[in-house]
Amino acid sequence: MNTLSRSFLTVIIIFLYFPILYLAYYSFNTGGSMTSFEGFTLDYYKSVIENKALMTVIMNTIAVALISSGFATIIGLFGAIFLYLIRQKYVKSTLLTLNNVLIVSPDVIIGASLLILFSIFGIKLGSTSVILAHIAFSVPIVVLMILPSLYQQNSNLVLAAHDLGASAFHVVTKVLIPNIKPGIFAGFLMALTYSLDDFAVTFFVTGNGFSTLSVEIYAMARRGITLEINAISTVIFVVVLTISFIYYFVSDKKIKRGKTT
Amino acid sequence: MKRVLALPYLLWMVVFVILPVFLMIYYSFNDMSGNLTLQNYAEFLSSNYIKMTLNSFWYAFLITVITLIVSYPLALVISRLKHKTFWLLIIIIPTWINILLKTYAFIGILGINGILNSVLEKFGLMKIQLLFSDFAFITVAVYIFIPFMVLPIFNSINGINKNLIWASYDLGASKWEALTKVIIPLSLEGVKSGIQITFIPALSLFMLSRLVAGNKVVTLGTAIEQQFLTNENWGMGSTVGVFLILFMVFVMLVTRTKKESI
């Protein structure tokens, strides 16, 4: 590890974190702008909490993420087990390709084509259309997260269960699903991440009256700078940072413990 | 059992994957009052749209190349660290901050009274309008894509059998030779997926061009958004969309990784 690579790593990390810390720094600025820091205040945090419209938007975002990830995990779990059970190679690879279409498609294409779809089926733009759209793009991600854990598990367990007289239903509910719980959880978390982070698809299918945090920030940013956005961003950053460090140290400890025993 | 499992999944596939693509193709042959026409295609092939498409490709190309130049060495450096998963996590954490928030931060940083300009001023240089330029567009796009590019490259470098690298040293390869003749060729799959993850979205970024490029950079994504949501000309928007899908398929075929073809 020479100095050149160490300084390169440092520069990139500063580049990646600078904008986030920059927002956080000015979220405490009494000056009301992101240009000169005049004094310390927590006013913007207070006004975020007191801003009822904004709190509704935050609640919407969380609700959409939880509901859509829940449905997507169920559909994706079924899909992954179905793909796992298919024997014909050609059918499997075709279905997998179709599965991946929405993962590689640009957001604008997903948004625009779903907008057409909803208008044809007469689904009113609003919470329903946003949740349906989020389920749509989360399912393939869940499938891809669950498939590897299905292949990693010992397939003899499934055969043994069959031999011992378990019905197909019991093989799935008593053997397969308990074995791949971590994969299912990872799929749900990934769907949650995609849903919380989505802007473009939601922007197309949200209509008037319903909005998620991304769409709201877009509207606020187009109007100009308000430090309330900085305050929200700082809160999100602290939450994300805490969760990821807890996750890292918990999983790190597990690995180390596994090594010693 | 298989049928019960298959039903919701296949239903999702038909309604949300297959049907939307066909609807988009069908709409691309429609004019604003719903009559069948080829006019949208004629318009797309006119000079304006071709120019915009080339422009969009050029920016996507620049963004991908710069992101790759930064990300490859970064992935290499991280793969040699002691706590590599920790440093990888540090690189990935910013992706969990909403993309809009990061873009918004750059509005403050690059603005005429922003921090970058005050640094320039201290060095006795003139203030320049950095925001609302193609420079801003590329910087923010590269910023957003770096972690996504690092991840697949890191995975493929990390997966290289270390014995191969040691063998090349034993056979007299210099550090540089080991890098160019062993490590880079063996990590090409990761580079390919990184390019896929960057190039296709870079063709269609629309909110970036609205927020930080001041509409100076028009991408295919901007055109689609404008046709659908501002002009309400879904036919023309779908036509641009059909071309974007074709370009996407082309990029996917060019950068197809070996794993997928098996």
Contacts between the chains, C-beta under 8 A, distances in Angstrom:
chain1	res1	chain2	res2	distance
A	1	B	80	6.5
A	1	B	81	6.9
A	5	B	73	7.5
A	5	B	76	8.0
A	5	B	77	4.4
A	5	B	80	7.6
A	6	B	77	8.0
A	8	B	73	6.3
A	8	B	74	7.2
A	8	B	77	6.2
A	9	B	74	6.9
A	9	B	77	5.2
A	9	B	78	7.3
A	9	B	87	7.3
A	12	B	70	6.7
A	12	B	74	5.6
A	12	B	91	7.7
A	12	B	146	7.3
A	13	B	90	6.3
A	13	B	91	7.4
A	15	B	143	7.1
A	16	B	91	6.7
A	16	B	94	4.9
A	16	B	143	7.3
A	16	B	146	6.9
A	16	B	147	7.4
A	17	B	94	6.8
A	18	B	109	7.7
A	19	B	102	5.5
A	19	B	105	3.5
A	19	B	106	6.0
A	19	B	109	6.3
A	19	B	143	7.2
A	20	B	94	6.4
A	20	B	97	5.8
A	20	B	101	7.8
A	20	B	102	7.0
A	20	B	105	6.6
A	22	B	105	5.5
A	22	B	108	6.5
A	22	B	109	6.0
A	22	B	115	7.0
A	23	B	101	6.8
A	23	B	104	7.3
A	23	B	105	4.7
A	23	B	108	7.3
A	26	B	108	6.9
A	33	B	113	7.9
A	34	B	108	3.5
A	34	B	111	7.5
A	34	B	114	7.1
A	35	B	108	7.8
A	35	B	111	7.6
A	35	B	113	4.3
A	35	B	114	6.8
A	35	B	118	7.9
A	74	B	8	7.5
A	75	B	8	4.9
A	75	B	9	5.8
A	75	B	12	5.5
A	76	B	9	7.7
A	78	B	4	8.0
A	78	B	5	4.4
A	78	B	6	7.4
A	78	B	7	7.9
A	78	B	8	5.5
A	78	B	9	5.2
A	79	B	5	7.7
A	79	B	6	8.0
A	79	B	8	7.7
A	79	B	9	3.3
A	79	B	12	7.4
A	81	B	5	5.4
A	82	B	2	6.3
A	82	B	5	4.5
A	82	B	6	4.6
A	82	B	9	5.7
A	85	B	2	5.5
A	85	B	5	7.6
A	95	B	13	7.5
A	98	B	13	5.6
A	98	B	17	5.6
A	98	B	18	7.1
A	99	B	13	7.3
A	99	B	17	7.9
A	101	B	17	5.2
A	101	B	21	7.6
A	102	B	16	7.1
A	102	B	17	6.1
A	104	B	196	7.0
A	104	B	200	6.3
A	104	B	248	6.7
A	104	B	252	6.4
A	105	B	245	7.6
A	105	B	248	6.9
A	106	B	200	5.9
A	106	B	201	5.9
A	106	B	203	6.7
A	106	B	204	3.6
A	106	B	221	6.5
A	106	B	244	6.3
A	106	B	248	6.9
A	107	B	201	7.3
A	107	B	204	6.8
A	107	B	221	8.0
A	108	B	204	4.8
A	108	B	206	6.1
A	108	B	220	7.9
A	108	B	221	4.6
A	108	B	224	4.8
A	108	B	225	6.2
A	108	B	241	7.4
A	108	B	244	7.5
A	109	B	24	7.5
A	109	B	204	7.2
A	109	B	224	7.5
A	109	B	241	5.5
A	109	B	244	6.1
A	109	B	245	6.3
A	109	B	248	7.8
A	110	B	20	7.8
A	112	B	24	7.0
A	112	B	224	5.7
A	112	B	228	5.2
A	112	B	234	8.0
A	112	B	237	6.0
A	112	B	238	7.2
A	112	B	241	5.6
A	113	B	20	3.5
A	113	B	21	6.7
A	113	B	23	6.2
A	113	B	24	4.7
A	113	B	241	7.1
A	114	B	16	7.4
A	114	B	20	6.1
A	115	B	228	6.5
A	116	B	20	6.9
A	116	B	23	4.7
A	116	B	24	6.5
A	116	B	27	5.9
A	116	B	234	6.6
A	116	B	238	7.4
A	117	B	15	7.5
A	117	B	16	7.6
A	117	B	19	6.4
A	117	B	20	5.2
A	117	B	23	6.0
A	120	B	23	6.8
A	135	B	12	7.8
A	136	B	12	7.1
A	136	B	16	3.9
A	139	B	9	7.5
A	139	B	12	5.3
A	139	B	16	7.6
A	143	B	9	7.9
A	167	B	1	7.9
A	168	B	1	3.6
A	168	B	2	7.6
A	169	B	1	5.7
A	172	B	1	6.4
A	172	B	5	7.4
A	193	B	96	6.7
A	196	B	98	7.3
A	197	B	95	7.9
A	197	B	96	7.5
A	197	B	98	5.9
A	197	B	99	6.3
A	199	B	98	7.6
A	199	B	99	6.2
A	199	B	100	5.6
A	199	B	207	6.3
A	200	B	206	7.0
A	200	B	207	6.9
A	200	B	221	7.9
A	203	B	207	7.6
A	203	B	225	8.0
A	204	B	225	7.9
A	204	B	228	6.8
A	204	B	229	7.1
A	213	B	98	6.7
A	214	B	98	5.8
A	214	B	99	7.5
A	214	B	100	4.9
A	217	B	98	7.0
A	217	B	100	4.3
A	217	B	101	6.4
A	217	B	104	6.5
A	218	B	100	5.6
A	218	B	207	6.1
A	218	B	211	7.5
A	221	B	100	6.9
A	221	B	103	7.3
A	221	B	104	4.8
A	221	B	107	6.5
A	221	B	211	5.9
A	222	B	210	7.3
A	222	B	211	7.0
A	225	B	107	6.8
A	225	B	108	6.5
A	229	B	101	7.0
A	229	B	104	5.8
A	232	B	101	7.5
A	233	B	97	6.9
A	233	B	98	7.7
A	233	B	101	4.4
A	233	B	104	7.6
A	233	B	105	7.5
A	236	B	97	6.2
A	236	B	98	6.8
A	236	B	101	7.1
A	237	B	97	5.9
A	240	B	93	6.4
A	240	B	96	4.6
A	240	B	97	6.4
A	241	B	93	6.6
A	244	B	89	6.0
A	244	B	93	5.6
A	244	B	96	7.4
A	248	B	85	7.5
A	248	B	86	6.5
A	248	B	89	5.6
A	252	B	85	7.8
A	252	B	86	8.0
